[in-house]
């Protein structure tokens, strides 16, 4: 599984990658933070996905 983070619109996706395809399992859009590109690297630590956009920091529980 791969987490994807779009730099232009702030779309975040969880994808299942196989040799033949890339299937999006789920997705959402980051709506917090000021205008501008989404350049910060996503970080996964201790079962949480951390996303930063300009002055906003978001944490999402991703552990089963």
C-alpha positions in Angstrom: 0.0 0.0 0.0 1.2 3.5 -0.8 0.2 6.9 0.5 0.1 9.6 -2.2 0.0 13.3 -1.7 -0.8 15.6 -4.6 1.3 18.8 -4.5 -1.1 21.0 -6.5 -4.5 20.3 -4.9 -3.7 18.6 -1.6 -5.4 15.3 -2.5 -4.3 12.4 -0.3 -4.8 8.8 -1.4 -4.2 5.3 -0.3 -3.3 3.0 -3.2 -2.8 -0.7 -3.7 0.1 -1.2 -6.1 0.4 -4.4 -8.3 2.7 -5.0 -11.3 -0.4 -4.4 -13.5 -2.2 -1.5 -11.8 -2.5 1.2 -9.2 -5.9 1.0 -7.5 -7.0 3.9 -5.2 -8.5 2.4 -2.0 -9.5 5.7 -0.4 -8.8 9.4 -0.7 -9.5 12.8 0.8 -8.4 16.4 0.3 -6.5 18.5 2.8 -8.5 21.7 3.4 -6.5 23.3 6.2 -3.6 25.7 5.8 -3.0 28.8 3.6 -2.9 28.9 -0.2 0.1 27.5 -1.9 1.7 24.2 -3.0 1.5 21.1 -0.8 5.3 20.4 -0.5 5.8 19.0 3.0 6.5 15.3 3.1 3.9 13.1 4.7 5.2 11.2 7.8 4.0 8.0 9.4 4.9 7.4 13.0 3.4 5.2 15.7 0.2 4.4 13.7 -0.5 8.0 12.7 -0.2 9.8 9.3 1.1 13.4 9.8 0.5 16.0 7.1 1.6 19.6 7.1 0.4 22.4 4.8 1.8 25.9 5.4 0.7 26.7 9.0 -1.5 23.6 9.6 -0.5 20.2 11.0 -2.9 17.3 10.8 -2.7 13.8 12.3 -4.8 10.9 11.2 -5.0 7.5 12.9 -4.2 4.8 10.4 -3.5 1.8 12.6 -6.1 -1.0 12.3 
